Amino acid sequence: MGDRTRFLATTLIVALVTPASAMPARAVDSTASSSSAAVHVNELAAGSTGFVELVNDSTATVDLSGWALGGCTRGVAAPLAVLPAGLSLDPGAFLLVVGSSFGGTVTTHMVVPRIDGSGVTLRDMGGNLVDAVDSLTESDCVRGRPAPVCVSGSTARDATSDDTLDNARDFACRSRTPGARNN
């Protein structure tokens, strides 16, 4: 990534968090299919040092303008961030939404105060569910069975980033690998 591109991406990051009042909370349709979705949640860790990692597993660049990320707290999705206009993700690339105290060294990211809750949702510009993961059984954010509760490391997909629409099958507790393929 060139200096000009890095500068523009950093400039866009400044205005990227949308106030909670501007984004209504929504329930997740856990039957919505994202198996063909190019971009999905690949890894997450909560807190001010936490992050949500998105990955583009397709062979084409995906425009993420206006896509929304929601944090799942006590089983309900609440607004976390809206991705800015002009943001795209190249094939095989990662995008991180990080808490304000994140200590990683990745360059493609945006900052929010903290990653709250036990899971996240990802919706496209039209509000359609693209992906969701949560570790709570009674959650509007879980797809299939809940993902494991990970007290250290992160909740992450395997190295091939499989998506079977079942959080228990797709996610495991792993070492943090923000901006890279999971172990």
N, C-alpha and C positions, 0 to 999 in steps of 0.2 A: 504494500500500500504506500503510495507516494505521500510526501509531506502535505501537499495541497488536499488530497483526499482525506488524510488523517485529520487535518484542520477542519475541513467541512463536516466530517462525522462528529468531531468533538463539538463543533458549533451547534449542530442539530441536537445533541444530547442535552444541552442546557435547558431547552424548552420542552422536553419530552414527557414529563410527568403531568398527567391530567388530574386535576383535583377530583377527589372521590365524588363530590356532588355532581360532577359532569358526566359520570359513567354510572348507570344504574346497575345494581347487583342483579345477577341472572342465575337461574338454576341451570344445571348442565343436563343435556339430553345424553345419558350414558349409552344410548343405542346408536347415536350418530356415528357414522363410519369415518374413520380417519386413516384407514389402512392404505388408502391411495394418496393421502396428503403428503406433499413434498416436505413440508416443514413441520416439526413437532418438538415437544419438550423432550430433551435428552438427559438432563441432569438437574437436580435442585438441592439446595441446602438453605435452611432458614436463618434469619437473624440479620443484624446490621453488617456482618461479615459474609453473609450468604449470597447466593446467586441462583438465577434460573438460566439454563443454557438451552438455546434453540439450535437445531441443526437442519440443514437442507440436504436431504438424502436423495434428491432428484438429480437429473442430468441437466437441468435448466435453472437459470437465475429466477428467483421468486421475488416479486414486489411485495414488501411488507407494509407499505404505506397504510396507516390507519388501523392496523391490526392491534388488538387489545390483549393485554396480559392481566389476569385477575389472580389475586392471592386468596387461598381458601382458609378461612379462619373459622373454627368450630363448625366445619362442614358447609359453609356458605361462601360463595365467590364474591369478593369485593374488588373494586378497581385497584390496580397496581400501576399500570403504565399503558399509554397509547404510543405505538411506534410512529415516528414522524414521517411526513410525506417525503418521498424520494429515497427511502431506505429499502435496499434490496439485499438478498442473501444469495451468494453464488453457490453453485453445486458443491457439496461437501463442506461448506463453510459453517462456522458457528457464530452465534450472536449471544452475548451475555447481558443480562439485566442484573446488576450487582447492587448490593447494599452499600451504604455510604462508607462503611469501614472495611470493605473488601480489600484484601491485601495481595491479590494476584497481580500478574504482570501482563495480562492479555490487553490487546489494543482495541479490539472490536467489542465495545460494550457501551452501556448506558447506565446511569446511576439513579437509584431511588433511595429514599431514606433507609429502608430495610425490607427484607423479604419475610413477610409475616405468614404465619399459619403452617398448615400441614400439607399443603398442595397448591397447585396452580391450574388455571385454565388458559387456553389460547384460542382467541376468536379472530376470524378474518375481518376485513373492512365492512362486510355486510352483517356482522354479528353472528355468523355461523360458527358453531363449535368446530375447531380444528383438532384440538387435543386437550386432555385433562388428566391430572394425576392427583391422588390424595391418599393418605395413609389411614384415614378414618372410615370405619364401616358405614356409619350413618352420615354420609356426606353427599351434598349436591354435586360435588366435584370429582367423585370417584368414578372410574369406568371399570365395570366388571367387579372383581374383588379388589380390596384396598392394597396399596403398595406397603411394603414393610416400614415400620418405624425405625429410623436410623438415628441413633444418638450421637454418633461420630461419623465423619466422612460425609457422604451424600447419598441421596436416593437417585439411582441412575439406571439407564438401560444398559444392555450388554454392548459389546464392541460393534455389533452389526446394527444396533439401534432398532431392534425388532419392535413392531407395534401390532399386537394381537387384540387390542381393545380391552385388555384385562390387566389392570395395574399390578396385581400379584404376580402374574406371569412375566410382564415386561420390565419390571423394576426390581432392583436388589440394592442392598447396602454395599457401597463401594468406596474406594479411596477417591478423594476429590480430584477431578481432572478437567477443570474449567478451560474451555477453548480447545479441547483435544478429545480424541476418541476415548471412550471409557475402557477400563481394564476388564 
